[in-house]
Amino acid sequence: WGMSLAAIKDSLSAGPEIINEKMTFVLIVYSSLFSYWAWVVIPRNMLLCACHITNVLAQSNQMRRLLAHKQETGDTEAATRIATTASIIGVAGGSTFFFGHLVKNAIVAMNLGALSTLCGADAGPFTVHFWAPMSKWMISGASFVDLNIPTEKISINQYTALTLTGFFFTRYALLVTPINYVLCSVNIALFLSSAWHLGRKINADYIEKK
């Protein structure tokens, strides 16, 4: 819930210039996948599902605010890029959801040995058990790529939520069925990368200013 509440709080108290375009897109994809993952995992986690649906809505609102800001300030190139990226993500996600299982069944039916076994696995590449943690690697990746992002572009609310998410989900990934070691490892990376940015933000705003 931390990420959802952070986005809602930022939408009410912070200007759109603080919104990180790359991270917001990643969080929309991430929570879309995890809302479905929370529904199909054993035990089913309705609370987790609800918080990720809320996060999709909250992050989408942040992206709407950023798009409006770019249009109002005359940055038409950025506005077009945002709209195009959103369309590509929507089409790719929809196509994968509706046609992925058909490709999976075809590969399994071909009896291609290890490839068919991998594709038909419970947590294989045609399941949300694989792609949900992979989407979290995108969050860590976005943080690692922007290790030196200006601190004024860092939302302390967002990175506090991401740091705590990485911390708690490291353990949670080992308690569900099937046990998801990929999810565990990505949360370790998420914790470390988010804590780095959170530390930079706290240092810049509360320590160096003294």
N, C-alpha and C positions, 0 to 999 in steps of 0.2 A: 504493500500500500504506500510505502514511502515515495516511490517514483511518481505514482499517480498524484499524491498530495503535493509533492514538490512542484509538479507541472501546474496544478491548479493554483497553488500559492503564487508561483511566478506569474501566471496569467492575470492575477488580481493585483499584484504589488510591484512587478518589474516590467520595464519597457521591452518591446519586441527586439531591440538591438542586442539583448543578452542571449537571445535564442541561438543555439548552435544547430545550424541546418543539417549537418552530417549526422550528429548524434540524435536529433529528433527523428529523422527518417529511420535510423537504425532501431530506435526504441519502438516505433510504430510496427516495424516488421517483427521485432523481438516479441512484443506483447501479443501480437496477432497469433504467432506460433505457440506461445506459452499458454494462452487462454485455451487453445485446443488441446495442448499437451496435458494441462491440468484436468481436462474433462475425461481423457482416455486413460490416464495413468492409474495404477492401482496402489493405494486406495485413491478413488476419485477425490479431487480437492476443489470443492465448489468455491471456497473462499479465495483460493489462488486464481481460479478462473475469473471470478468477479473482479478481482483487483486488476487483472491484466486487461479485461474488457474496458474497465474504467480508464486504464492508462492509454489504451488505443485512442479513446475519445479525447482524453486530456492532451496527449501529444499531437493529435490531429488538429485540435484547437490552436495549439502553439504554432503549428505549421501554417495554419490559416492566418494567424496574426503576423507571422514573418512575411508571408506572401503579400498581405495587405500593406505592410511596412515598406517592402521593396517597391511596390507599385506607387505608393504615395510619395516616395523619395525619388522616383524617376529611374530606378534601377531595373529597367525592363529586361535586361539580359538575365539577371538573377531571378526575376519573377518567372520568366519563361523556363529557365532551368528547373526551378522548383516544380512547376506545373508538369513539365515533361517527365521528370523523375517520378513524381507521384503516379502518373499514368502508366509508366513502364512497370512500376512495382505492383500496381493493381492488376494489370493484365497478366504479368508473370505469375503472381500468386494465385489468381483464379485458375489459370491454365494448369498449373501444377496440382492444385487441389482436385480438379475434376478429371484430369487425364493421367495423373501419376500412377494410380493403381492399375490402369490398363497396361502401361509400360512394364510395371513390376510383374504382373501376371504373365505377360508375354515372355519376359526374360527367364522367369522361373520355369515356365513350361518348356523352354528350349533345352533344359538340362545341360547348362554350360559349366558344370562342376562348381568350382569355388565361387565363380561370379554369380551363378544362380543361388547358391547358398547365402552369399552375402546380401544379395538383393531381397531375398525372402526372409531374412532374419527379423526377429521381433523388434530390434532396435537398428535395423539396417537403413540404407540411404533413401528408401522410399517410405519412411515412417517419420512421424513428427518427433519420435524419440531421438532421432538423429539430428533433424534440422532445428529443433528448438535450442539445444545447446550450441549448435553451430551459429545460430543467430546471436547468441550471447558472445561468441568469439568476435562478432562484428563490433559489439560495444567495446570490448577490450581493445580490439584493433584500432577503433576510432580514437580511443584514449592514448594508446601507444604512439600512433601517428602524430597526434597533436600534443606531445609531451611538453612542448614549450609554448602552448597557446597562451595568449595574453590573459592574465588573471581576471581582467574585467569581463571576459567572455565566459568565465566559469560561474555557473550557478551553484552556490553553496548548498542550496536545497537539493538540487539534482544529484550532486556528487556525494552528499551525505547518504542519500537513499541508495545510490549505486554501490557505495562502499559496504553498507550494511547488507545489501542484497547478496553481494559476493561472499561475505562472511557467513551468513546463515545458510545459503544454498550449497556451500561446500559440503556441509554435513547432510543436508536434506537429500542430495543426490545419491547418497549411500543408503538411504532408508526406504526408497520406493522400489517397486517392481515393474520392469527389470531395473536392477542397479545400473546407474548410468555414470560410468567413470569419465566419459567425455564431459558431461555436465559438471562433475566435481572439479575437473582440471580447469575448465573455463571460468568457474567461479573463483578459483584461486587467482587466476590472471586478472579477473575483473576487480577483485578486492585490492590487489596490489596497484593496478593502474589507476583506479578511482581514488584510492587513498593518497596516491602521489599528487593528483590534481587538487584534492581536498586540502592536503597539507600546504600546497603552494598558495591556495586561496586564503586559508586562515593566516598564513605567514604574512601575505601581502596586506590583508585588510585589518588584522588585529595585532600583529606583532611589530612589523616594520613601521607602521604608522605611529607607534608610541614614541 
